[in-house]
Amino acid sequence: MKKKLILCLLFTFFASNNVYAMDWAYTFVVYKGGVYEVTEERLTNGAIGNEIGEVKRKADEYSGNYYGDASNHFDRGTKYYEIEGVAPDTAIAIEERSGEWVKAVYLHEAPFYWTDLLPYILLGIVAFVLFIVYSLRYASKRETRQH
């Protein structure tokens, strides 16, 4: 009886252990720490300003995590553009296909992720290493002068 119960529990555990992809509520891109919802509003060539960025990574469809310039729909390399007469912190243009753009409207700030601090961490490490190197160099020059 115990063997049947254990076998039944193991079967239930392994049979129900499925992984499903998320169904996103809306299509979005992340630009400079802001999440922009991509609308269906088409933009003309005359409304497009300078290129301001691009999608650098895809949002994880299983965990829902994303960071940096990411998107849950667009591929890496998809370009972001300014919209003439509109501040980029309000809305931006996304190049959907070559010569076709859609409007993306600012929604909210993107969630914080530790890699947002990576440039500052690396800069701190470089500064620390340079400090040690110059300190050792200065100390060795000072020693040679005293002898």
C-alpha positions as CSV (number, residue, x, y, z in Angstrom):
1,M,0.0,0.0,0.0
2,K,2.8,2.5,0.9
3,K,4.6,1.7,-2.4
4,K,1.4,2.5,-4.3
5,L,1.0,5.8,-2.5
6,I,4.6,6.9,-3.0
7,L,4.4,5.9,-6.7
8,C,1.1,7.8,-7.1
9,L,2.6,10.9,-5.4
10,L,5.8,10.7,-7.6
11,F,3.7,10.3,-10.7
12,T,1.5,13.3,-9.8
13,F,4.6,15.5,-9.1
14,F,6.4,14.6,-12.4
15,A,3.2,14.7,-14.5
16,S,2.2,18.2,-13.3
17,N,5.7,19.8,-13.6
18,N,5.1,21.7,-16.8
19,V,6.7,25.0,-17.8
20,Y,4.6,27.6,-19.7
21,A,5.6,30.8,-21.4
22,M,4.1,34.1,-20.1
23,D,1.4,35.8,-22.0
24,W,2.3,39.5,-21.9
25,A,-0.4,42.0,-21.3
26,Y,1.0,44.4,-23.9
27,T,4.0,44.8,-26.2
28,F,6.7,46.9,-24.7
29,V,10.3,48.2,-25.1
30,V,12.6,49.6,-22.5
31,Y,14.6,52.8,-23.2
32,K,16.8,54.5,-20.7
33,G,15.1,52.9,-17.7
34,G,11.6,53.6,-18.9
35,V,9.0,51.1,-20.1
36,Y,7.1,52.2,-23.2
37,E,4.0,50.5,-24.4
38,V,4.0,50.0,-28.2
39,T,0.8,51.3,-29.7
40,E,-0.7,50.5,-33.1
41,E,-0.3,54.1,-34.2
42,R,1.7,54.3,-37.4
43,L,4.2,57.1,-37.9
44,T,5.2,58.7,-41.2
45,N,8.8,59.2,-42.3
46,G,8.4,63.0,-41.7
47,A,7.7,62.4,-38.0
48,I,10.8,60.4,-37.4
49,G,13.8,62.1,-35.8
50,N,17.3,60.8,-34.9
51,E,18.1,57.3,-33.9
52,I,18.3,57.1,-30.1
53,G,18.9,53.5,-29.2
54,E,18.0,49.9,-30.0
55,V,16.7,46.7,-28.4
56,K,19.7,44.9,-26.8
57,R,18.0,41.9,-25.2
58,K,14.8,40.0,-25.1
59,A,12.6,39.9,-22.0
60,D,12.5,36.4,-20.5
61,E,9.2,34.9,-21.4
62,Y,9.3,32.3,-18.7
63,S,10.3,34.4,-15.7
64,G,9.1,37.8,-16.9
65,N,12.5,39.4,-16.1
66,Y,14.0,42.1,-18.2
67,Y,16.7,44.7,-17.8
68,G,18.5,47.3,-19.9
69,D,17.1,48.2,-23.4
70,A,14.8,45.2,-23.7
71,S,11.6,44.1,-25.5
72,N,9.1,41.4,-25.1
73,H,8.3,41.4,-28.8
74,F,11.0,43.1,-30.9
75,D,14.2,41.4,-31.8
76,R,17.7,42.5,-30.8
77,G,18.8,45.4,-33.0
78,T,15.4,46.9,-33.5
79,K,16.0,50.7,-33.6
80,Y,14.4,53.4,-31.4
81,Y,13.9,56.9,-32.9
82,E,12.9,60.3,-31.6
83,I,9.5,61.6,-32.7
84,E,9.6,65.2,-34.1
85,G,8.1,67.6,-31.6
86,V,7.7,65.0,-28.9
87,A,10.0,64.6,-25.9
88,P,11.6,61.1,-25.7
89,D,10.4,60.8,-22.1
90,T,6.8,60.9,-23.4
91,A,7.0,58.8,-26.5
92,I,9.4,57.3,-29.0
93,A,9.2,55.6,-32.4
94,I,10.1,51.9,-32.9
95,E,11.1,50.7,-36.4
96,E,8.8,47.8,-36.9
97,R,10.1,47.0,-40.4
98,S,12.4,48.9,-42.7
99,G,10.7,52.3,-43.4
100,E,7.7,51.5,-41.0
101,W,7.5,52.9,-37.5
102,V,5.0,52.6,-34.6
103,K,4.6,54.9,-31.6
104,A,5.6,53.7,-28.1
105,V,4.2,55.7,-25.2
106,Y,6.0,56.0,-21.8
107,L,4.2,54.0,-19.0
108,H,6.5,53.7,-16.0
109,E,10.0,53.2,-14.8
110,A,11.6,49.8,-15.5
111,P,12.3,47.6,-12.5
112,F,15.7,47.8,-10.9
113,Y,18.2,45.1,-11.8
114,W,21.7,44.7,-10.4
115,T,23.3,44.9,-13.8
116,D,22.1,48.6,-13.9
117,L,25.0,49.2,-11.4
118,L,27.5,47.2,-13.5
119,P,29.2,50.2,-15.2
120,Y,29.6,51.9,-11.8
121,I,31.0,48.8,-10.2
122,L,33.5,48.3,-13.0
123,L,34.5,52.0,-12.8
124,G,35.1,51.6,-9.1
125,I,37.2,48.5,-9.6
126,V,39.3,50.3,-12.2
127,A,39.8,53.3,-10.0
128,F,40.8,51.1,-7.0
129,V,43.4,49.2,-9.2
130,L,44.8,52.5,-10.5
131,F,45.0,53.8,-6.9
132,I,47.0,50.7,-5.8
133,V,49.3,50.8,-8.8
134,Y,50.1,54.5,-8.4
135,S,50.5,54.1,-4.6
136,L,53.0,51.3,-5.0
137,R,54.8,53.3,-7.7
138,Y,55.0,56.3,-5.5
139,A,56.1,54.3,-2.5
140,S,58.9,52.6,-4.5
141,K,60.2,55.9,-5.9
142,R,60.2,57.3,-2.4
143,E,62.2,54.4,-1.1
144,T,64.9,54.7,-3.8
145,R,65.3,58.4,-3.0
146,Q,65.9,57.8,0.7
147,H,68.7,55.2,0.1
